[in-house]
């Protein structure tokens, strides 16, 4: 399943967890789960998300995503021990309920789980399922910082990021596979053209030459197939670095801002979200380059959140409604 992890960069999951979270990959789920039902009106155009103010092209509805996520949620609870300690479970549920009310989703059903791992991680699955690792709750210095993480995860829900990412990957598959197929067809066509040119206008060809022409044609086709595979890989990498990763960073920024907004609405201190990311940055300085990561760096997140919160305060009574900044159009 395509989920959104609020993770500490550099944190290492064990092999069992890697396998579990790999299973959440949308392409694997689509292969195992059958056909996708397009969301009503999906092909008619883009709709504007009222929480983010951004237009979204959604090919799949929340209900179907929730059904797909249920299996991954059950598997997570089955494979990773969950806490029954009320110092963790009740604390998380209480904070989650306040944030849900801040997001005007207090009437919806939410499912929270605390996983007995020291990993500094939290994630959300479609269907209002929020998981925190014990290590993340211990790392957060206070309830406000846990609320910052919770608000971020709820922001992914209200931002419909899972549905948008699934739709994006489905569309990307079509583009990459279609582009590779067209290019492969043209390369094979070139092989045939070259072979025909060797025999054009000739009524008789020696057997040894005919064998040579046949071998050249077969070698050309194999080369075309190899080139097609390399082209497909290149297109896929270009799609990932040029679209998927930047798009993920956009979602992370939206969720950070929505999380701060929901913190404020719920009565928490939004500046504690800044403090949390500053602490993240101080603890781990060895990370994947930001341009190759799905998440902005902790330093970037802390800086941008601080600027956003200051701007909302300057708006006075008009603040905390839109997550747009003055220099942003979409």
Backbone torsions as a table, in degrees:
resi	resn	phi	psi	omega
1	UNK	NA	141.6	177.1
2	UNK	-79.0	104.6	-178.0
3	UNK	-117.3	-179.0	-176.3
4	UNK	-126.2	110.8	-177.2
5	UNK	-96.2	129.9	174.9
6	UNK	-96.1	76.5	-167.9
7	UNK	-108.4	158.7	175.8
8	UNK	-87.4	115.4	-175.6
9	UNK	-54.0	133.7	178.8
10	UNK	96.7	-10.1	179.4
11	UNK	-67.8	136.5	-175.8
12	UNK	-108.6	127.9	175.0
13	UNK	-93.4	149.6	177.3
14	UNK	-75.7	173.3	-172.5
15	UNK	-62.3	-38.3	-179.5
16	UNK	-63.3	-41.2	179.7
17	UNK	-69.5	-38.3	177.2
18	UNK	-58.5	-44.8	-180.0
19	UNK	-62.6	-42.6	179.9
20	UNK	-60.7	-48.4	-175.9
21	UNK	-75.9	-25.4	172.3
22	UNK	-63.2	-33.0	-179.8
23	UNK	-65.6	-17.5	179.0
24	UNK	-80.1	-4.4	178.7
25	UNK	-61.3	130.1	-172.7
26	UNK	-61.0	-36.9	-176.8
27	UNK	-65.6	-37.8	177.6
28	UNK	-67.5	-39.6	-179.6
29	UNK	-67.0	-39.4	178.2
30	UNK	-63.1	-39.9	-180.0
31	UNK	-65.2	-36.3	-176.7
32	UNK	-86.9	-28.0	-170.1
33	UNK	-98.4	-4.5	176.3
34	UNK	92.9	-153.4	-169.4
35	UNK	-76.8	154.0	175.6
36	UNK	-98.5	136.4	173.4
37	UNK	-97.3	121.8	-177.9
38	UNK	-67.5	143.7	178.2
39	UNK	-64.6	145.1	179.0
40	UNK	-55.0	129.5	178.6
41	UNK	75.7	9.4	-174.8
42	UNK	-61.6	-34.4	-176.9
43	UNK	-88.4	-1.5	-176.2
44	UNK	-84.7	-19.3	-179.6
45	UNK	149.1	-170.9	-176.5
46	UNK	-95.1	146.6	174.3
47	UNK	-111.6	150.4	178.8
48	UNK	-91.1	125.4	177.6
49	UNK	-75.4	123.0	-175.8
50	UNK	-66.1	-23.8	-179.3
51	UNK	-80.3	-40.6	-176.4
52	UNK	-96.7	-22.8	-175.7
53	UNK	77.7	5.3	-178.6
54	UNK	-101.6	150.2	176.5
55	UNK	-80.0	143.3	-179.4
56	UNK	-131.7	140.9	174.2
57	UNK	-107.6	105.9	-173.1
58	UNK	-111.7	124.4	179.2
59	UNK	-99.4	-3.6	-174.5
60	UNK	-143.3	145.7	-176.9
61	UNK	-92.1	162.9	-178.3
62	UNK	-62.3	-37.8	-177.9
63	UNK	-61.9	-44.3	179.9
64	UNK	-68.6	-38.1	176.8
65	UNK	-62.1	-40.6	-179.9
66	UNK	-63.0	-41.2	178.0
67	UNK	-63.2	-40.7	179.5
68	UNK	-66.9	-34.9	-177.0
69	UNK	-76.2	-21.9	-175.8
70	UNK	-58.2	-38.8	-179.7
71	UNK	-65.2	-42.9	179.8
72	UNK	-66.9	-38.1	178.9
73	UNK	-64.2	-44.5	178.6
74	UNK	-64.3	-39.7	179.8
75	UNK	-65.5	-39.3	179.2
76	UNK	-61.4	-44.8	-179.6
77	UNK	-67.3	-29.7	-178.2
78	UNK	-78.8	-36.9	-173.2
79	UNK	-92.1	-24.8	-179.6
80	UNK	-117.3	123.2	-178.7
81	UNK	-56.3	139.1	177.9
82	UNK	-108.2	148.4	-177.5
83	UNK	-79.3	146.4	171.8
84	UNK	-115.9	7.5	-178.9
85	UNK	-74.4	116.1	-177.9
86	UNK	-62.4	-20.3	176.2
87	UNK	-63.3	-22.7	176.2
88	UNK	-103.7	-52.0	-172.8
89	UNK	-67.4	-46.4	-179.7
90	UNK	-68.4	-38.6	178.4
91	UNK	-60.6	-46.0	-179.2
92	UNK	-65.9	-43.3	-179.7
93	UNK	-63.1	-39.8	-179.9
94	UNK	-66.8	-43.9	178.3
95	UNK	-65.5	-42.7	179.5
96	UNK	-60.3	-40.3	-179.7
97	UNK	-64.9	-40.1	178.9
98	UNK	-65.8	-43.6	179.5
99	UNK	-65.8	-40.5	178.3
100	UNK	-59.5	-41.4	177.3
101	UNK	-65.6	-39.2	177.5
102	UNK	-61.7	-26.8	179.1
103	UNK	-95.2	9.9	-177.4
104	UNK	59.6	34.0	176.9
105	UNK	-125.5	25.3	-178.1
106	UNK	-68.3	-21.7	-179.3
107	UNK	-85.2	-8.2	-179.5
108	UNK	-86.0	160.0	178.0
109	UNK	-84.9	130.0	178.9
110	UNK	-121.9	145.5	178.3
111	UNK	-121.8	117.2	-179.1
112	UNK	-112.3	145.0	177.1
113	UNK	-142.5	140.8	174.5
114	UNK	-111.5	117.7	-177.7
115	UNK	-91.1	134.7	-175.8
116	UNK	-77.2	67.7	177.0
117	UNK	-138.7	148.8	179.3
118	UNK	-82.4	1.2	179.5
119	UNK	-60.3	137.0	176.7
120	UNK	-88.9	87.1	-173.0
121	UNK	-155.0	152.4	171.5
122	UNK	-150.0	154.8	-178.6
123	UNK	-153.1	164.9	176.8
124	UNK	-131.1	141.7	174.6
125	UNK	-117.2	150.5	176.6
126	UNK	-53.0	145.6	-176.6
127	UNK	96.2	20.0	177.6
128	UNK	60.6	43.4	178.5
129	UNK	-107.4	116.8	-175.6
130	UNK	-119.8	125.4	178.9
131	UNK	-116.0	133.1	174.6
132	UNK	-118.7	136.9	168.6
133	UNK	-82.9	147.3	-179.8
134	UNK	-57.1	-36.9	179.9
135	UNK	-61.3	-32.8	178.4
136	UNK	-71.2	-39.7	179.4
137	UNK	-67.7	-36.1	177.4
138	UNK	-69.6	-34.1	-178.6
139	UNK	-69.5	-38.5	179.1
140	UNK	-64.3	133.0	-173.3
141	UNK	-76.8	-20.4	-176.6
142	UNK	-162.1	177.7	-178.8
143	UNK	-61.4	-34.1	-178.8
144	UNK	-63.2	-38.1	179.8
145	UNK	-72.9	-35.0	172.9
146	UNK	-64.8	-39.1	177.5
147	UNK	-63.1	-32.9	177.4
148	UNK	-63.1	-43.1	179.0
149	UNK	-68.3	-44.0	179.5
150	UNK	-61.6	-43.6	179.2
151	UNK	-61.2	-39.1	177.6
152	UNK	-60.9	-45.7	-179.1
153	UNK	-65.8	-41.7	176.8
154	UNK	-63.7	-32.7	176.3
155	UNK	-61.3	-34.9	175.6
156	UNK	-64.3	-34.4	179.7
157	UNK	-69.9	-52.8	-177.9
158	UNK	-67.7	-27.7	177.2
159	UNK	-78.3	-5.1	-178.8
160	UNK	53.8	40.2	-175.6
161	UNK	-70.3	-35.1	179.1
162	UNK	-63.1	-46.6	179.7
163	UNK	-63.3	-38.3	-179.8
164	UNK	-68.2	-40.2	179.5
165	UNK	-67.4	-41.0	177.3
166	UNK	-61.5	-45.8	179.6
167	UNK	-61.3	-40.3	179.8
168	UNK	-63.3	-44.1	-178.8
169	UNK	-68.3	-37.4	176.7
170	UNK	-62.5	-46.1	178.9
171	UNK	-64.8	-39.6	179.6
172	UNK	-63.5	-38.4	177.3
173	UNK	-58.9	-43.6	-179.2
174	UNK	-62.8	-43.2	-178.6
175	UNK	-65.2	-48.7	-177.3
176	UNK	-65.0	-48.4	-178.7
177	UNK	-66.1	-39.4	179.1
178	UNK	-65.6	-43.4	179.0
179	UNK	-63.7	-41.1	179.1
180	UNK	-66.3	-40.6	-178.9
181	UNK	-64.1	-42.5	179.6
182	UNK	-63.9	-46.3	-179.6
183	UNK	-63.3	-42.9	179.5
184	UNK	-62.2	-40.2	178.8
185	UNK	-62.9	-39.4	179.9
186	UNK	-68.7	-37.6	178.8
187	UNK	-65.9	-43.0	178.5
188	UNK	-66.5	-37.9	178.1
189	UNK	-61.3	-37.6	178.4
190	UNK	-64.2	-38.5	177.1
191	UNK	-61.1	-44.6	179.5
192	UNK	-63.6	-41.6	-179.8
193	UNK	-61.8	-42.4	179.0
194	UNK	-64.2	-41.1	179.3
195	UNK	-64.8	-43.3	179.8
196	UNK	-65.4	-34.2	179.1
197	UNK	-63.6	-30.9	-180.0
198	UNK	-68.6	-26.8	-175.7
199	UNK	-113.2	3.6	-177.0
200	UNK	-61.5	130.8	175.7
201	UNK	76.6	0.7	-178.2
202	UNK	-101.6	134.3	179.7
203	UNK	-96.0	-16.5	-178.6
204	UNK	-145.3	130.5	-177.9
205	UNK	-128.2	127.5	177.8
206	UNK	-57.0	146.6	-176.6
207	UNK	-58.6	-41.7	-178.4
208	UNK	-62.9	-37.8	178.8
209	UNK	-70.8	-37.7	178.0
210	UNK	-61.1	-42.4	176.6
211	UNK	-61.4	-41.1	-179.4
212	UNK	-63.9	-41.9	178.9
213	UNK	-63.7	-42.2	179.0
214	UNK	-62.7	-42.6	179.5
215	UNK	-64.2	-42.2	179.1
216	UNK	-61.5	-40.6	179.9
217	UNK	-64.3	-45.4	-179.7
218	UNK	-64.1	-40.3	177.7
219	UNK	-64.6	-39.1	179.3
220	UNK	-63.6	-42.7	-179.7
221	UNK	-64.7	-43.3	178.5
222	UNK	-62.0	-40.1	176.5
223	UNK	-63.2	-39.6	178.5
224	UNK	-63.2	-39.7	179.1
225	UNK	-65.4	-42.0	177.8
226	UNK	-63.2	-44.0	179.8
227	UNK	-63.8	-36.3	178.2
228	UNK	-64.4	-41.7	178.2
229	UNK	-63.3	-42.7	179.1
230	UNK	-65.9	-38.2	178.4
231	UNK	-64.2	-42.0	179.0
232	UNK	-61.3	-42.8	178.6
233	UNK	-63.9	-40.9	-179.7
234	UNK	-66.1	-42.1	178.0
235	UNK	-63.7	-41.2	179.3
236	UNK	-63.2	-42.4	178.4
237	UNK	-65.8	-41.5	178.0
238	UNK	-62.5	-39.3	178.5
239	UNK	-65.1	-41.1	-179.0
240	UNK	-65.8	-51.7	-176.2
241	UNK	-74.0	-32.9	-175.1
242	UNK	-88.7	-23.9	-175.2
243	UNK	-126.1	-56.7	-172.2
244	UNK	-62.5	-51.8	-176.4
245	UNK	-66.5	-49.0	177.4
246	UNK	-59.5	-36.8	179.9
247	UNK	-64.4	-36.8	177.3
248	UNK	-64.8	-40.9	178.9
249	UNK	-64.6	-34.4	175.2
250	UNK	-62.0	-43.5	178.8
251	UNK	-63.7	-40.1	-180.0
252	UNK	-63.4	-41.3	178.9
253	UNK	-64.2	-43.5	178.3
254	UNK	-60.4	-43.7	-177.8
255	UNK	-68.7	-35.0	175.5
256	UNK	-60.3	-45.9	-178.5
257	UNK	-69.0	-43.3	177.4
258	UNK	-61.8	-39.3	178.9
259	UNK	-61.2	-43.3	177.3
260	UNK	-63.1	-39.6	178.4
261	UNK	-62.3	-45.6	-179.1
262	UNK	-68.7	-32.8	174.6
263	UNK	-60.2	-48.2	-179.8
264	UNK	-60.7	-46.8	-178.9
265	UNK	-63.0	-29.8	-177.8
266	UNK	-89.9	-1.7	178.1
267	UNK	90.3	14.3	176.0
268	UNK	-94.0	165.2	178.9
269	UNK	-87.1	108.6	-176.9
270	UNK	-64.3	-23.0	178.7
271	UNK	-66.5	-16.6	176.4
272	UNK	-69.3	-21.5	173.4
273	UNK	-67.3	-38.7	176.4
274	UNK	-63.9	-45.8	-179.8
275	UNK	-60.6	-38.8	179.9
276	UNK	-62.0	-45.7	-178.6
277	UNK	-71.6	-30.9	174.5
278	UNK	-65.1	-37.9	177.6
279	UNK	-68.1	-38.9	175.7
280	UNK	-59.3	-45.6	-177.9
281	UNK	-64.1	-39.4	-177.1
282	UNK	-69.8	-30.8	-175.3
283	UNK	-78.7	-32.4	-175.6
284	UNK	-135.8	112.7	-179.2
285	UNK	-102.9	-1.2	-179.6
286	UNK	-107.1	104.4	-175.4
287	UNK	-138.7	165.1	173.0
288	UNK	-63.8	140.2	176.5
289	UNK	-51.8	139.4	-173.4
290	UNK	-58.3	-35.9	-177.1
291	UNK	-69.3	-14.3	177.8
292	UNK	-108.2	12.7	-175.8
293	UNK	-115.4	152.5	175.2
294	UNK	-78.4	-14.2	-177.3
295	UNK	-118.6	139.2	171.4
296	UNK	-62.9	160.6	179.0
297	UNK	-68.4	153.8	177.3
298	UNK	-56.0	-38.5	178.8
299	UNK	-61.2	-44.0	179.4
300	UNK	-62.5	-43.1	-177.3
301	UNK	-65.7	-43.4	179.8
302	UNK	-62.1	-45.2	-177.9
303	UNK	-64.3	-46.1	-176.6
304	UNK	-70.5	-35.6	177.0
305	UNK	-65.1	-41.4	179.1
306	UNK	-60.6	-44.1	179.0
307	UNK	-63.1	-42.3	-179.4
308	UNK	-64.0	-45.9	-178.5
309	UNK	-64.2	-43.0	177.9
310	UNK	-58.7	-42.8	-179.0
311	UNK	-63.3	-42.6	179.7
312	UNK	-62.9	-38.3	178.7
313	UNK	-65.5	-36.9	-180.0
314	UNK	-66.2	-25.6	-179.7
315	UNK	-75.7	-12.3	179.1
316	UNK	62.9	-127.9	-177.3
317	UNK	-67.4	-16.1	179.4
318	UNK	-90.4	-1.9	-176.6
319	UNK	-79.5	168.8	175.6
320	UNK	62.7	32.6	175.1
321	UNK	-111.7	-54.7	179.0
322	UNK	-102.3	145.9	176.5
323	UNK	-94.6	5.4	179.1
324	UNK	-76.1	145.1	171.9
325	UNK	-100.6	159.6	-173.8
326	UNK	-55.1	-32.6	-175.3
327	UNK	-92.0	9.9	-178.2
328	UNK	-109.0	134.3	-179.1
329	UNK	-100.8	-28.6	-177.2
330	UNK	-145.7	NA	NA
